[in-house]
Amino acid sequence: MMIAPTLPAELKAALDGKLPGFSRSDAAQRSQKISTVYRAGGGSGTIKSEADALAYALARMPATYAAVAASLNALTEIAPDLAPETLLDVGAGPGTASWAAAEAFPSLQDFTLLDANATLSRLALELARNSSRLAECRYLPGDAGGNLAEVSPADLVIASYVIGELNEADQRKLTDAMWAKARHALVVIEPGTPAGYARILALRQQLIAAGAYVAAPCPHERSCPLIAPDWCHFSQRLPRSQAHRQIKGAEVPFEDERFIYVALTRTPPATRTARVLAPPDVGKAEITAKLCNQGGVELAKVPRRDKPAYASARRWRWGDSLIADS
């Protein structure tokens, strides 16, 4: 089941319920400060008050949710039989990835969230009370690296926008720890920057060596064929609410979230299919698309005179798997 990139109605209602009496200008200032610290690799340590947590959630939850939703859609497309019953959300923050997983997998019954930030965990639990699926979730205190050993394994483990807060040695330790807890699948999402891509590549290589299979976005377990300064990333467009625009100081009614992800499974995917690595170029005579397939990167050209293939290629979008065409 493919899910929408927009916040679920229960989550949007829960956030909207916190807006009365909440200063948008104050939230915008807090959000800007938090974003600056995040971009510098400072993590969530600057989120110390209830107002900080809410400002962060209003500013970042929509985009983070959209990126996680797109990543889970890619996993479910390649592994349609995956039906996890238990979830471990590592570095859960306000619970964004858990909400997306609940939408993507109706099979999920048990949600465990782990994060060291007590302020964000309180907000996550308040928001979860509004969910028919997440109301009974467990939120465990502690940092993503140190506390995983005490957590029970889960069918699905997700870590969204968290590994970048750690140094390289701790990233490697966390990678091993998360894979050890993942019974069936691990999904890791990072910002779609060259640095985020480098972190995902390192994690991918480490876990392939440990026996993992790549379900998405790559159609293979070989080294990434892209050559610097090129890097793999994707983009998800999402609408902005009025409150979101005010807090972000933005005028356009939408946002494009750039992200990179990897979905790893214990068993090999039944299907291997090319993926669209950039927006296709639709010309008068042909469509040109940059594809990653089992043989490497290919610049596919689909001539207009081949009407069925051209009609199919016109539907290709950046990040798509060509599973429907295979």
C-alpha angles and dihedrals in degrees: 000000000000113000130210121254092233125096114269115257093248092053094045090050091049092052093044088052089064096052102081108101092007113127111233092199091051089047091051091053092047091046092051092051093048092047091051091053091046093052089052090055094254096133124207097318092110091061100091108140136053088249091053091051094048092046090051093048093049092048101040110021095078094053095039090049091050092052094047091046091052091048093050090047089056091050095048091048092056096035104034093163093059107117109168119191098188130048132195113196107197115204087005099177108179090353099261097147092047091056090050092047091050089056095045097046118040085181093071113110105158126051125189118184123192126193138139095219108093093190093056091044091056090052091047092054092047091052092045091057086070092057125091087209106036102040092103097043121137119231113198121197120229142077121293094249106040103044103044093089090068095047122096118245117263134205090237128028121191129187113181122185093340113101091068088068090067134072118248096264092050091046089057092048092048091048092056092044094051093048090050088056096046111093095182114357145009123199121190122185126190137170112286094246128118088256092051090048090051091053092049091048092052092048091046093051092046094052096042085058087052092054102268123146123219112235096173153053092354121062091210145033095236125110115290107270095211116110123214134288081038116080136179117253140133138214132224121193117213133177120250121225119220091258090048091052092048094050093045092045088233132142103193114090095229141049131210112216114202113206144155126211144171127208114200127189137192092230127048116263114257090223131046114193139166120261128213108242100187140013106291117245108236109202133174094255102030148354116245118201133178107226134184111212138159091281096051133261116346132185099218118202119198113190120220091231089068091073101183093046092043092051089050093047091051087067094055115114132187108278096019122140111224091221091126091057097047 
